Amino acid sequence: MTIKELKDGLHLGQMQVTRDADRVARSVALSVCAYLLLIRLYGRDEESGQPWSLFRLKQRFHAELMREEIDRTERKWKRKLRQYEDAA
């Protein structure tokens, strides 16, 4: 199951690498590191009795990333609005 999740969830094997052994090794290592990072960040939050998947962790990561970006953009525009109000 782990290999299937790595291949489908993190696109292992789809990266454009040459036949150079070092590049292939780095490609695999990068996918494994991303997998381990997602487990480290979100694996503990998942209920221990329930099955979980890389896809759910990845979806949660994307949702949090988008929420942070939306919040950052909102703060930026609020600062700009305050600047314009102060200048007026």
Buried (B, 14 or more C-beta within 10 A) or exposed (E): EEEEBBEEBBEBBEBEBEEEEEEBEEBBEEBBEBBEEBBEEBEEEBEEEEEBEBEBBBEBBEEEEEEEEEEEEEEEEEEEEEEEEEEE
